Amino acid sequence: MKTFYSKFLPALMVLFIPFFAQAQITGPSSVCTGASISLFDPNSFGSWSSSDIGIAGVDGGGNVFGVNGGVAEIYYV
C-alpha cells in the first residue's frame, strides 16, 4: 500500500492500494488540493478508481487530482 500525504494541506491523504501484486506502481508520494500527480503502472490493461471523488479523483491514465482535504483510496484493478 502506498500512502500519499500533503505537507502543505495535512488534511488531504490519498491511500493507494494495488490489486496486482506483481505490478510496480510508481509516482510521487504526495498531492495537494487543487494539484495533480501521475501514477504509473507497467500493466496497461488495468483501470484506476477513487473511493471518494469528492476528495481525490483519478482518470484512466493514473492522474490523481486533489479535490478537498480528507482521505481517499486510489485503486488499480
C-alpha positions in Angstrom: 0.0 0.0 0.0 1.3 3.5 -0.9 0.2 6.5 1.2 0.1 9.9 -0.2 0.1 13.0 2.0 0.4 16.7 1.7 3.0 18.7 3.6 1.0 21.9 2.7 -2.5 20.6 3.4 -2.2 17.9 6.1 -5.9 17.1 5.9 -5.5 15.6 2.4 -4.4 12.0 2.3 -4.8 9.6 -0.5 -4.2 5.9 0.0 -3.1 3.8 -3.0 -4.0 0.1 -2.8 -2.8 -2.1 -5.7 -4.7 -5.2 -6.6 -2.0 -6.7 -8.9 0.8 -8.0 -6.6 3.3 -8.2 -9.4 2.6 -4.6 -10.6 5.1 -2.0 -9.6 3.2 1.3 -9.2 5.5 4.4 -9.3 4.9 8.1 -9.0 5.1 10.9 -6.5 4.1 10.3 -2.9 2.1 13.5 -2.2 -0.7 15.6 -3.7 -2.2 18.9 -2.6 -5.8 20.2 -3.0 -6.0 21.8 -6.5 -2.9 19.9 -7.7 -2.3 16.6 -9.5 0.2 13.8 -9.6 0.7 10.9 -12.1 0.9 7.3 -11.1 2.4 4.8 -13.5 1.9 1.0 -13.8 3.7 -1.2 -16.4 0.5 -3.2 -16.9 -1.6 -1.3 -19.4 -4.7 -3.5 -19.0 -5.9 -2.2 -15.6 -8.2 0.7 -14.6 -7.9 3.3 -11.9 -10.6 4.4 -9.5 -11.1 6.5 -6.3 -13.0 5.6 -3.2 -14.2 9.2 -2.8 -14.1 11.6 -5.9 -15.0 14.5 -3.6 -11.5 14.1 -2.0 -9.3 12.8 -4.8 -10.2 11.9 -8.4 -8.2 9.8 -10.8 -8.5 9.5 -14.6 -7.9 6.5 -16.8 -4.2 7.4 -17.2 -3.4 7.3 -13.5 -3.5 11.1 -13.0 -4.7 11.8 -9.4 -6.3 15.2 -8.6 -6.5 16.6 -5.1 -10.1 17.9 -4.7 -10.6 18.5 -1.0 -9.0 17.6 2.3 -9.7 14.1 3.7 -8.8 10.5 2.9 -9.5 8.6 -0.3 -8.2 5.3 -1.6 -6.9 5.0 -5.2 -7.4 1.6 -6.7 -5.8 0.0 -9.8 -7.5 -3.2 -10.9 
